[in-house]
Amino acid sequence: MKCKYCKRQIPDESIYCMFCGEKVIKSKKKKAEVKVPKPRQLPSGSWFAQLTVNGERVSVSAATESEYYTKAKAVKLGLIKAEKRAPALSLGKAIDDYIDSKRNVLSPSTILGYEKMRKNRFQAYMDKDIHTINWQQAVNDEASVCSAKTLKNAWSMISSSTKAAHVEPLSVTLPQVVPNEHPYLSPDQIPYFVKALDGKDCKLPALLALNGLRQSELLALTWDHVDLKAKTMLISGAMVYDSNYNLVHKDTNKNLTSRRTVPIMLPELLSELEGVKDKTGFVVSMSPSVLYKSINRICKSSGLPQVGVHGLRHSFASLCHHLRVPELIAMQFGGWSTPDVLRDVYTHIPQSDIDNNAGKIINFFEGKAQIANENTNEFKKA
């Protein structure tokens, strides 16, 4: 190429002319770098900062720091619009809004359970903005003060509440729930319990529970749903506590399969029902707390496990398994919605059944060992 000043021929890659010394190639100007503020990491784990775009303050957040810089520069250049930051919403307000939206839909007892968790769980986070909470840290903190099952239930309520507020909490790791076996009466213990009920005020409701009814169902049972000739009971409706701890009647049961016709299977229950003179209104008038304490008092004095009302339902499920009642029939009797619930939660295998079946296996191996020894001896003689 030629120098534009002295017009002499110089190498193409020259920056300065070797003859006149003038600069012949101007260095290219660097593109102005887009500057954005350094972000800070929020407790939730995301990266956040505020930018000024066209004189207006906007917020930019991203899951990672590098993603923030890419997104922030694009916002600064006008390539994408900044997301408007959602207004602050405390965890407590989100839960309150969720509970209020479900008051006419969910059972009063479910609402009561939610309100208890709202009052007692995650208290250190109730006033914090759900957009900035470090959920795993919140779970870690709560795990130190409550059981794994309680925490699981509380987290389920929080997840539902935040989703209703259009905020998805980050996935968290919950502690493993180790199931505690509910106390129950084995088939051998049931006759002793029934005998111990003689002359006790709680005999009728206790026998109803031992016939497979839930506490809410036996409290809601009315005489017009009891057919003594057909020896059946129509289970419809439930009696539960509301948020003011008052017992209220609701027309629906726990699930669709809970409404059912149940045979009266205990002779003592049939006799007790027949012996009631006033067959109007509710069959049971005893309060849940008195019923629970009365049953446990009888169990304790009889040397039996203190099973409470719900433990009698467990005892019924375990008895069905012991007597080899088909699962679908047992589910119909007790109103269980799935065989998994019946099998995994309510059915307990008595130790006598375990011992008897273990004995069968022991006898099998002992018999086979004897045959093997005899054959070995015969083989040696030959």
Disulfide bonds with the S-S distance in Angstrom:
none
